[in-house]
Amino acid sequence: MRSLIRWAVVATVAVGSIGCARDDRHVDAATAGIAVRAGVDGLLLHGQRWWPSGFNAPQLGTRYSINVGCGAETDADAYFERLPPNSLTRFNLFQALAVDKTNNTMNFQAVDAVFRAAERSRQLVLPVLAPQDGGCDDDRFKQHDWYIDGWTATEPVPGRAVLSFRDWVATAVDRWKDVPVLAGWELMGEAEASVCGDAECSAARRTCPADAARVLRQFMDRAGGLVRERDPGRIIFAGFAGGGQCGTAGEDYRYVGASPKLDVLDYHDYSPDLTTLPGNSWDGLAVRLRQARELGKPLLIGEVGVKAGGCESLAARRVDLGRKLTTQRDAGAAGALLWAFVPDPRSSECTWDIGPEDPLWGLVAERITLTPQ
């Protein structure tokens, strides 16, 4: 999950006034029941084969009058209205966005507004309940012992956390499980059970305990079981980065991914490879797709990004990402979500920012498919 350096931006920014016209391909996710299922051959949307594309939109829950926020405020209605039919949006549903920074109590207004906006436009959403690195949440990197029992302990952070992660999961699932456009749940973005070696928890100084895979598997079993008890039938996404992180390196990815509480596996791709699969023979995307097939689970490219702006034109990036998505789909990926929509793209800098007028909106519309089984 790439960091968003926009802490000081507080102005509300609209996505744009041009909406996508609805057409006969659109499945009304707001009609009834659980919209999304996971099968051996991929994802299903109301019983039809679905290859979703869309955006990561991590800033949707930011409202500075209530919470500590994460980047610029966004007009959620304008964002969802502009999306093409049958898209999927992955967004931050971190506890810090549901805590009132003025009085340190739970305040759901900002996140409720995201779900209501998605419902009004009949757009599917995938909320992520916490980040590995603590960014835009409690600012705490989750280490090995946190995955053993730290996630069940309450360690308040003023203005950011008043519940344990276990209680936050229960609270979030109970509150939003009946939202009809809820595609599923993601417990943790880019989980890894490492141990920090310095105050910054820099990657070069982290160590990986021998039992990291077992610890992560138990966490997924237990935390996933908590979700399953409260929202039976709703699919759970693994949220793995997939590139050899502590606890999911090599065949450990398969071991942790085999948890019966995980329905969809993940891979995050920021490589420059466009027409070949990224990574090596131990932790590359080809390996992850093989492991997913062996487990009978689909694999979603939960984050895929190419930088543009000061380093490459937006039009060129559209071509590059088009090639990358073709390669991923042909290899067996079950969908791909672009990183990342922001309402205030830094057009003169080299970033992953995708703004309201980016050509990638057209690419997303092209790549989504929905076909009868």
Secondary structure, 3 states (H helix, E strand, C coil): CCCCCCCCCCCEECCCCCCCCCCCCCCCCCCCCCCEEEECCEEEECCEEEECEEEECCCCCCCCCCCCCCCCEECHHHHHHHCCCCCEEEEECCHHHHEECCCCEECCHHHHHHHHHHHHHCCEEEEECCECCCCCCCCCCCCHHHHHCHHHCCCCECCCECCCHHHHHHHHHHHHCCCCCECCEECCECCCCCECCCCCCCHHHCECCCCHHHHHHHHHHHHHHHHHHHCCCCCEECCCCCCCCCCCCCCHHHHHHCCCCCCEEEEEECCCCCCCCCCCCCCCHHHHHHHHHHHCCCEEEEEECCCEECCCCHHHHHHHHHHHHHHHHHHCCCCEEECCECCCCCCCCEECCECCCCCHHHHHHHHCEEECC
